[in-house]
Amino acid sequence: MAADASAPRKRRASAPPLKAAVVRGIDRIPRQSWNRLLRPDDSPFLEWDWLYALEHSSSACARTGWLPLHLVVVRGEGDRLAGACPLYLKTHSMGEFVFDQAWADAAGRAGLAYYPKLVVGVPFTPHTGRRFLSAPDVDPACVLELLGRALVSLCADNGLSSVHVNFCASAEADGLQRLGFLRRAGYQYHWKNDAFRCFDDYLAKLRHKRRYAIRHERAELEKQGVSIRVHRGDEVARAMFDLAFEFYADTVGKFSWERRYLTRSFFRLLHEGFGRQVRLILAYREGRPIAGTFNLEKAGVFYGRYWGCREQLKHLHFNVCYYAAIEHCIANRLARFEPGAGGEYKWLRGFDPVLTDSAHYLADPALRRAVERLVDRERVEVEAYLQAARAESQLKPGGAVRAERP
């Protein structure tokens, strides 16, 4: 599979040419070269060590329907890395969190082969932010255009149906739209730190009914003799990574529509090369861990991910996944908490919906026209929901509300 594209913009005569190329696996790209493309506020899921753990542990590989084919931009005779996007050849639509199964069904009814397809993003996580990375001394818009054109060429040259760029930055969606990609709207629930000094400040910001309910849920856990602790970075021993895998596997096993992609080896590789950003929240009862959630933290953002439990206790999930995480965010002055996809129950706890973007290129003109009509209707519906949900937010309007002190 080749990418035939060159830099679309004029450069100074002295500037080395840019060209796109496909690299089959993150391990074939030097760690330092890839990470040099990242900005301080990029999500941790884009880092070389995270992608390496996914691929080297056989979590994201051809067998699981996630063949790594990363698209890079190189320049000069030494093929110095100037840009990149994480790219996978997919043989299904699972593990993406931007759902296109209806598009695949429509393609099938029209006699079109929808799979394989290309997906730009990180497997199994709906984190928001940049997908097209560029070196500090390279024009990001130039890299975006070059990579976007290369993705279209990959489709044409290899007879692929489509390219899907999931949860990308809004500026990237703008640029891809100009290249013929369709822009699709979605939403997630995020919690924002309104300069809260303590958990009671957060509660004071909530409407009375929700404030009462959360206090009740926290008190109920105390009655059951459960304590919660956040383990950070070096505190998270290897055995705890094994425990995180067990919790993850238990949760996936409870839902018939889920598929267990992540392996025990994935969590162990994270312990070896990625532990500094891990935040493991564990619930203890009689000194024994009974539940936990695996999270990451970077640049003022807390990312909630994998949850599981050994005992089914009332309100355990909300306390471990949300209230303990919010308390941690407030104590460490983190600006935002992204708990993942879905869940109106998050809205009830002060997580307001935010708009997310994705961009999609469909090679077949008829399928493209049908999907375009769909995404246009979706955007109207999403924007209407966002307006209504924000108007009925469980957070009181105005600035931070302070809890009363005796």
Secondary structure, DSSP 8 states (H G I E B T S, - for coil): -----B--S---TTS--EEEEEESSGGGS-HHHHHTT--TTS-GGGSHHHHHHHHHTTSSSGGGTEEE-EEEEEETTTTEEEEEE-EEEESS-TT-SS--HHHHHHHHHTT----SEEEES-TT----S--SEE-TTS-HHHHHHHHHHHHHHHHHHHT--EEEEEEE-HHHHHHHHHTT-EEEEEEEEEEE--S-SSHHHHHHHB-HHHHHHHHHHHHHHHHTTEEEEEEEGGGS-HHHHHHHHHHHHHHHHT-TT------HHHHHHHHHHTGGGEEEEEEEETTEEEEEEEEEEETTEEEEEEEEESS--TTHHHIIIIIHHHHHHHHTT--EEE--S--HHHHTTT-EEEEEEEEEEESSHHHHHHHHHHHHHHHHHHHHHHHHHHHT-SB-SSS-------
